[in-house]
Structures are given as structure tokens and as C-alpha cells.
Amino acid sequence: MAPTKHPDEKYEIEALSKGLAVLEALEGTNFEPVPQQRIQDRTGFNRNLVMRTLKTLAIHGYAVQNDRGEWMIGRRFIRISHAIATICPMSQQVKAEIEDLRKLAHAQDETDSLAT
């Protein structure tokens, strides 16, 4: 069975799709810095394409390279993600649930420790 195509797939900009794949490959396990080789392995793209894409993402603030040559998401990506999280209805629902859990823990004289 062939994979289902998105109805707008005919409008896809292949270069942008590749850039987004590289950006997604920056995720790491816990957003730790990742070497370029790991990004190449995750995307299947060649060294030159990954390097040029990372440099372009860095120019625009979406990626940064540390002193060891590893890459991670940049401040602009973090800022956009935070903005989305603060206005997302699901985010508000989760915050309310966390507050309810904190109140419950406090009422039972227990410690609360939650991570997202």
C-alpha cells in the first residue's frame, strides 16, 4: 500500500523540506548538542548539504555551533517554540492540570516535582 500523500504535496519546496529535516535532526535525545555526522546519519543527506543547511540555520538564529563543532537549536527556534507553547490551548490545559496536582500534593503535605 502506497503512503498517503498530503493534498498540498504538489506545492512542496524540496529545499525547504530538507532544511526542516536538518532542523528536526538537531533535536538529539534531550536537545543536547549533536555532531554534524549524526545529523547526516539521521537525514541521509550528504555532508555538504547538511553543512550548508546548518550554516544557513545559524545565520538566521535557528542553530548554533559550539566550540567542539557540535550543533544545537538556536535562540530564535527556542523563542518561537516558547511563544507557541504559551498560546497553545493544550499548554493552558496542561498548566491547569499541573496546578491541580500541586494543590493536591500540598493538601496531602507531600512534595511536588514535575518536569515537562
C-alpha positions in Angstrom: 0.0 0.0 0.0 1.4 3.4 -1.0 1.8 6.1 1.6 -1.0 8.6 1.7 0.1 11.9 0.1 -0.7 15.3 1.6 -3.1 17.2 -0.7 -0.7 20.1 -0.9 2.3 18.0 -1.7 2.5 19.3 -5.3 3.4 22.7 -3.8 6.3 21.4 -1.7 9.6 23.3 -1.9 12.1 20.5 -1.7 14.9 22.7 -0.4 12.8 23.9 2.5 11.7 20.3 3.3 15.4 19.3 3.5 16.1 22.3 5.8 13.3 21.3 8.1 14.6 17.8 8.2 18.0 19.1 9.3 16.4 21.3 11.9 14.4 18.3 13.2 17.6 16.3 13.3 19.1 18.8 15.8 16.7 17.5 18.4 19.1 15.0 19.9 17.9 12.9 22.8 17.4 15.8 25.2 18.3 18.7 22.9 22.0 18.1 23.7 24.5 19.3 21.0 24.9 16.8 18.2 27.8 16.3 15.8 27.2 17.0 12.1 27.8 13.3 11.3 24.8 12.4 13.4 22.6 14.9 11.5 23.9 13.4 8.3 23.0 9.9 9.5 19.5 10.9 10.7 18.6 12.7 7.5 20.5 10.6 4.9 21.8 13.9 3.4 25.4 14.3 2.2 28.0 16.3 4.2 27.9 19.4 2.0 24.1 19.7 2.1 24.0 19.3 5.9 26.8 21.8 6.5 25.3 24.4 4.2 21.9 24.0 5.8 23.3 24.2 9.3 25.2 27.4 8.4 22.0 28.9 6.9 20.1 28.0 10.0 22.8 29.6 12.1 22.7 32.8 10.0 19.0 33.1 10.9 19.4 32.1 14.6 17.8 28.7 14.3 21.0 26.7 15.0 24.3 27.3 16.9 27.6 25.5 16.8 29.6 25.0 20.0 33.4 25.0 20.4 33.5 21.3 19.7 31.8 21.7 16.4 28.5 20.2 17.6 25.2 21.7 16.7 22.0 22.6 18.7 18.9 24.6 18.2 19.3 28.3 18.4 17.7 31.1 20.3 15.2 32.0 17.6 13.9 28.5 17.5 13.5 28.5 21.3 11.8 31.9 21.3 9.3 30.7 18.7 8.7 27.4 20.5 8.1 29.3 23.7 5.7 31.7 22.1 3.7 28.8 20.6 3.6 27.0 23.9 2.2 30.0 25.8 -0.7 30.5 23.4 -1.5 26.8 22.7 -4.8 25.8 24.3 -3.2 22.4 25.2 -0.5 24.2 27.0 -3.0 26.1 29.1 -4.8 22.8 29.9 -1.6 21.1 31.0 -0.7 24.1 33.2 -4.2 23.8 34.9 -3.7 20.1 35.4 -0.2 20.7 36.9 -1.6 23.3 39.3 -4.3 20.9 40.4 -1.6 18.2 41.1 0.4 20.7 43.1 -2.6 21.7 45.2 -3.3 18.0 45.8 0.3 17.3 46.8 0.3 20.4 49.1 -3.0 19.3 50.7 -1.5 15.9 51.5 1.6 17.5 52.8 3.7 15.9 50.1 6.4 17.3 47.9 5.6 18.0 44.2 8.2 17.7 41.5 7.0 17.9 37.9 9.0 18.2 34.7 8.0 19.0 31.1 
